Every structure is written in C-alpha cells, then in structure tokens.
Amino acid sequence: MTANEGWMIAGMMAVTFGIRYFLFALADRIRMAPWIEGALKFIPPAVLTAITLPAVLLPKGDWQVSFSNPYLVSAIAATAAGILTRNLLATIAIGLAVFFAYRFFLF
C-alpha cells in the first residue's frame, strides 16, 4: 500500500466517523417530524433486501430463478420459518439447515 492509499483510507475513515458521530451526538436535541420517523423505520428492511436479493437470485452472476438454486430454496424456507415461528434463531437455523441439506445431499 502506498502512502497516498493510506491517507485516502484514513480520510474516508475520518469522514465516515465524523458524519456518524455528529448525528449520534445531536440525536437527543433534534426533533424529527413523525412522517420522517415513520419513513426511517423502512430503512433496515430495504437495506437487508438490497443486500440479500442479489445474492439469492444472482449467485453466480446470472439469473438463477429455479429450484436448482440452493440459495433461493433456503431463502424461501427461511422466509416461511420466519413468518410461522416469529423466532429469529429458528429462522436462521432452518434456513441454514435447508441450505446445507440441499447443497450437499441433492445437488
């Protein structure tokens, strides 16, 4: 790594830390409109969907929307488990169990 790359990484770290620290330091003093607070509640599911959906539907870089895709099958099983059990640990365990069983025993 060159000196310029090190300074660039340090600068990005400082900017990221500064933005987050500023927002956390002023969080108790800032009052947001109720509609903004309501909209902020949708950020975690949107980010989680943006991260997981490409990994599930495009595991090798191209569309694989079929039951030969173990990522898709385990995502469907985990979604069903989450809806039925409302238990995070059970959802993760069922999703992983289906994924490994499907991957190692069927395909």
Backbone bond lengths (Angstrom), bond angles and torsions (degrees), N, CA, C in turn:
res aa  C-N    CA-C-N  psi(-1)  N-CA   C-N-CA  omega(-1)  CA-C   N-CA-C  phi
1 M - - - 1.443 - - 1.529 107.92 -
2 T 1.306 114.96 134.52 1.458 119.65 179.43 1.520 110.04 -84.37
3 A 1.317 115.44 169.48 1.467 120.56 179.64 1.531 110.55 -64.52
4 N 1.331 116.44 -37.57 1.465 119.53 179.53 1.527 111.42 -63.88
5 E 1.323 116.82 -40.30 1.463 119.56 178.21 1.516 110.93 -64.79
6 G 1.317 117.11 -39.92 1.462 120.82 177.61 1.518 111.85 -62.04
7 W 1.338 116.56 -44.35 1.466 119.73 178.01 1.526 111.56 -65.88
8 M 1.325 116.25 -36.17 1.461 119.36 178.65 1.529 110.67 -65.85
9 I 1.319 117.61 -42.80 1.465 121.00 177.86 1.522 110.41 -64.57
10 A 1.338 117.13 -42.84 1.468 120.46 178.45 1.527 110.82 -63.21
11 G 1.317 117.12 -39.22 1.462 120.36 178.26 1.519 112.44 -65.97
12 M 1.333 116.29 -42.45 1.469 119.22 177.41 1.522 110.70 -63.91
13 M 1.343 116.43 -38.00 1.459 120.41 178.01 1.527 110.47 -63.98
14 A 1.334 117.29 -43.05 1.460 120.88 -179.43 1.528 111.30 -64.80
15 V 1.320 117.17 -41.91 1.465 120.19 179.12 1.525 110.63 -64.87
16 T 1.325 117.29 -45.45 1.465 120.98 179.38 1.519 110.84 -61.92
17 F 1.329 117.35 -46.77 1.461 121.05 179.39 1.523 110.64 -63.32
18 G 1.325 117.08 -43.02 1.461 120.50 -178.60 1.520 112.64 -61.29
19 I 1.311 116.98 -44.27 1.465 120.37 179.72 1.522 110.46 -63.73
20 R 1.317 116.90 -46.37 1.466 119.89 -178.47 1.520 111.30 -67.95
21 Y 1.331 118.13 -41.61 1.461 120.96 -179.62 1.522 110.46 -64.14
22 F 1.319 116.86 -42.38 1.460 121.21 179.65 1.526 110.85 -59.56
23 L 1.320 117.22 -44.98 1.463 120.17 -179.05 1.524 111.76 -68.63
24 F 1.336 118.20 -40.25 1.465 120.34 178.78 1.523 111.37 -69.97
25 A 1.327 118.25 -36.33 1.465 121.07 -178.96 1.521 111.26 -67.44
26 L 1.311 117.28 -33.26 1.464 120.78 -178.26 1.523 113.39 -99.54
27 A 1.305 118.19 7.41 1.465 120.71 -174.28 1.516 112.67 -62.18
28 D 1.323 118.60 -35.15 1.465 119.49 -178.30 1.521 112.36 -81.24
29 R 1.321 118.38 -14.43 1.464 121.64 -178.86 1.525 113.16 -96.23
30 I 1.311 116.41 -18.44 1.463 120.26 -176.63 1.524 109.24 -95.82
31 R 1.311 116.18 130.17 1.464 121.87 175.13 1.525 108.03 -109.42
32 M 1.301 114.71 124.01 1.462 119.66 179.70 1.522 109.68 -100.34
33 A 1.301 114.36 155.53 1.458 119.90 175.91 1.529 108.72 -65.86
34 P 1.331 116.84 148.43 1.469 119.04 -179.42 1.525 113.56 -58.10
35 W 1.323 117.81 -33.41 1.459 118.94 -179.44 1.529 111.10 -69.93
36 I 1.340 117.82 -29.88 1.466 120.03 176.07 1.522 109.95 -70.99
37 E 1.335 117.19 -43.37 1.463 120.44 177.43 1.526 110.82 -61.11
38 G 1.332 116.57 -38.93 1.462 119.94 176.93 1.518 112.04 -64.81
39 A 1.331 116.39 -39.17 1.466 120.08 179.45 1.526 111.34 -69.48
40 L 1.321 117.97 -33.37 1.466 121.09 -179.65 1.523 112.25 -67.31
41 K 1.315 117.91 -21.29 1.466 120.76 178.70 1.526 111.99 -69.36
42 F 1.329 117.36 -17.67 1.463 120.80 179.91 1.527 112.85 -88.88
43 I 1.318 118.40 -5.89 1.465 120.99 -177.66 1.525 112.53 -66.14
44 P 1.346 120.92 -48.73 1.476 118.85 -179.47 1.525 114.35 -58.56
45 P 1.354 120.21 -46.00 1.469 117.21 177.46 1.529 113.05 -64.97
46 A 1.327 116.97 -33.91 1.464 119.45 179.42 1.523 111.28 -66.97
47 V 1.327 117.31 -42.06 1.466 120.81 179.15 1.522 110.28 -67.33
48 L 1.330 117.12 -43.22 1.463 120.53 179.35 1.529 110.96 -61.71
49 T 1.319 116.76 -41.04 1.464 120.72 177.63 1.526 111.09 -65.41
50 A 1.326 116.96 -42.13 1.467 120.58 -179.88 1.520 112.15 -64.69
51 I 1.326 117.26 -28.74 1.461 120.23 179.53 1.522 111.28 -83.19
52 T 1.334 117.39 -44.40 1.462 120.02 -171.57 1.527 114.12 -84.29
53 L 1.307 118.77 -34.53 1.465 120.20 -175.14 1.534 113.32 -60.27
54 P 1.328 120.02 -45.93 1.470 117.63 176.18 1.528 113.17 -62.95
55 A 1.328 117.45 -35.39 1.469 119.90 179.09 1.520 111.28 -67.75
56 V 1.320 117.09 -31.76 1.466 120.91 -178.96 1.526 111.20 -80.46
57 L 1.311 117.77 -44.46 1.464 120.69 -174.26 1.527 114.03 -91.09
58 L 1.327 117.46 -20.26 1.467 121.42 -178.90 1.527 110.65 -126.84
59 P 1.333 119.05 56.87 1.466 119.06 -173.43 1.525 114.73 -65.91
60 K 1.311 118.01 -28.24 1.467 120.71 -179.75 1.524 111.68 -117.59
61 G 1.315 116.37 18.42 1.449 120.29 178.18 1.512 115.17 96.35
62 D 1.324 117.79 -10.46 1.458 120.82 176.41 1.530 108.61 -129.89
63 W 1.322 115.08 161.00 1.464 120.37 -176.49 1.519 110.73 -62.25
64 Q 1.320 115.64 130.53 1.462 121.46 175.03 1.525 108.35 -134.27
65 V 1.312 115.33 76.92 1.458 121.12 -179.69 1.524 107.46 -101.87
66 S 1.326 115.08 76.72 1.456 121.45 178.10 1.519 108.17 -153.52
67 F 1.320 115.98 168.86 1.456 119.71 -179.04 1.527 112.46 -78.51
68 S 1.315 118.40 2.29 1.463 120.30 171.96 1.529 111.47 -86.80
69 N 1.314 116.98 -2.27 1.461 123.18 178.01 1.532 108.91 -92.46
70 P 1.341 119.22 106.92 1.469 120.00 -177.58 1.524 113.09 -65.96
71 Y 1.333 117.76 -27.28 1.458 120.48 177.72 1.525 110.86 -65.76
72 L 1.323 116.06 -42.29 1.460 120.70 179.79 1.521 111.32 -67.51
73 V 1.321 117.01 -44.18 1.465 120.77 -179.53 1.524 110.40 -63.14
74 S 1.332 117.37 -43.93 1.465 119.43 179.85 1.526 111.45 -69.94
75 A 1.325 118.55 -32.48 1.466 120.47 176.32 1.523 110.97 -66.63
76 I 1.325 116.92 -39.76 1.468 120.31 176.55 1.521 110.21 -64.61
77 A 1.337 117.17 -43.22 1.466 120.69 179.11 1.525 111.16 -64.97
78 A 1.327 117.35 -41.60 1.463 120.45 179.45 1.524 111.32 -66.96
79 T 1.322 117.15 -38.28 1.465 120.12 177.26 1.521 110.73 -64.06
80 A 1.317 116.83 -44.79 1.469 120.29 177.80 1.523 110.89 -63.02
81 A 1.332 117.26 -41.43 1.465 120.48 178.86 1.521 110.91 -64.56
82 G 1.309 117.07 -39.58 1.459 120.34 178.70 1.514 112.66 -65.32
83 I 1.316 116.31 -39.68 1.465 120.04 178.82 1.520 110.98 -68.91
84 L 1.327 116.44 -41.17 1.468 120.08 -176.29 1.525 113.33 -77.42
85 T 1.327 117.81 -40.50 1.468 119.42 -173.71 1.520 113.85 -96.90
86 R 1.317 118.48 -27.02 1.467 122.78 -174.58 1.531 111.21 55.54
87 N 1.333 115.87 32.94 1.454 122.13 -178.00 1.526 107.49 -126.52
88 L 1.331 116.84 118.93 1.455 120.94 -175.77 1.519 112.31 -64.16
89 L 1.324 117.42 -43.60 1.459 120.51 -179.43 1.532 111.36 -63.70
90 A 1.327 116.91 -41.67 1.467 120.34 177.80 1.528 110.79 -65.18
91 T 1.310 117.12 -38.66 1.462 120.96 178.77 1.524 111.09 -62.37
92 I 1.328 116.38 -46.44 1.464 120.51 179.37 1.523 110.74 -64.78
93 A 1.330 116.61 -44.46 1.471 120.63 -178.32 1.523 111.35 -63.51
94 I 1.312 117.41 -43.69 1.464 120.65 -179.97 1.529 110.64 -67.27
95 G 1.320 117.36 -43.11 1.459 120.04 177.81 1.520 112.40 -60.57
96 L 1.334 117.04 -44.59 1.464 120.30 178.37 1.521 112.02 -66.98
97 A 1.334 116.87 -41.42 1.467 120.02 179.94 1.523 111.07 -62.42
98 V 1.319 116.77 -43.94 1.467 120.05 179.11 1.524 110.18 -65.65
99 F 1.324 116.82 -41.89 1.466 119.70 -179.83 1.523 111.64 -60.55
100 F 1.340 116.67 -51.86 1.464 119.11 -177.19 1.526 111.97 -68.24
101 A 1.321 117.58 -38.09 1.466 119.74 177.40 1.524 110.47 -64.35
102 Y 1.308 116.40 -44.47 1.462 120.82 -179.31 1.521 111.12 -65.93
103 R 1.318 116.19 -41.48 1.463 120.33 -176.05 1.527 112.78 -72.71
104 F 1.320 117.10 -41.52 1.459 119.66 -173.65 1.524 114.08 -91.60
105 F 1.324 117.53 -27.10 1.457 119.01 -175.61 1.520 113.92 -103.08
106 L 1.317 117.72 -27.32 1.462 119.09 -175.48 1.524 113.36 -105.38
107 F 1.328 117.52 -39.32 1.472 119.47 -176.72 1.497 110.40 -127.39
